[in-house]
Amino acid sequence: MNLSIYEFNNQGIRIVLNNNNEPLFCLADVCKSLDIKNQNPKRFDLNIGGLHKMSLPTSSGMQTLTFISEENLYRIIFRSNKPEALSFQNWVFAEVLPTIRKTGSYTARHTAYEELNRLHMQEKVSKQKGSFHSHGMHKRKHEKHLNALRIKTCEENIQLAFEGITQ
C-alpha cells in the first residue's frame, strides 16, 4: 500500500490508492480538515461500495481507519456549509464545472498558470492604486493577504502537476 499525504486547509489528509489506482481518502482526516466533529460514515449517507477499512501504522501503533472513495469525498464536501468546505465548493462550481462545460475538460496546471498570472497582475495594479485612507489601507492589506494565499495555492497546484508528470 502506497500512502501519501495531501495538504488541505493546513491539515494532512492520508490517501492510498486502491487496486484500480483510484485514490481513497482517510475519513478522519477529511472530517478534521472540514471541522466536522461527528465522523461516523452513516451520518453522511455514503455509498457503501466506497467505504474501505484499512490497518495502518500510526503514532499510536496499528489502527484500523476508514477510507472513502472520491465519490464519497464529494458527498461530504458538498453537504457541508462550513467555510472550509465552501471554499472547495466555490472552486468546483465557479471554475472546474464551467471549464468542463465550455471546453470538455479541465487541466489544473494550465488553469493554475492562468490564475497565477492574473493574481500577479492584480497585485501589481492594486499596489499602484494604494490609498492613504485607513479604510483603503485596511482593504488593501486584506486583499494582499488573500492574493498571497491564492498565489501560494496556484504555485502548489503547479508543483503538484509537475510532480505528477515526473512520477
Stockholm file with secondary structure:
# STOCKHOLM 1.0

chainA/1-167         MNLSIYEFNNQGIRIVLNNNNEPLFCLADVCKSLDIKNQNPKRFDLNIGGLHKMSLPTSSGMQTLTFISEENLYRIIFRSNKPEALSFQNWVFAEVLPTIRKTGSYTARHTAYEELNRLHMQEKVSKQKGSFHSHGMHKRKHEKHLNALRIKTCEENIQLAFEGITQ
#=GR chainA/1-167 SS CCEEEEEETTEEEEEEECTTSCEEEEHHHHHHHTTCSCCCGGGGTCCGGGEEEEEEEETTEEEEEEEECHHHHHHHHHHCCSHHHHHHHHHIIIIIHHHHHHHSCCCHHHHHHHHHHHHHHHHHHHHHTCCSSHHHHHHHHHHHHHHHHHHHHHHHHHHHHHHHHHC
#=GC SS_cons         CCEEEEEETTEEEEEEECTTSCEEEEHHHHHHHTTCSCCCGGGGTCCGGGEEEEEEEETTEEEEEEEECHHHHHHHHHHCCSHHHHHHHHHIIIIIHHHHHHHSCCCHHHHHHHHHHHHHHHHHHHHHTCCSSHHHHHHHHHHHHHHHHHHHHHHHHHHHHHHHHHC
//
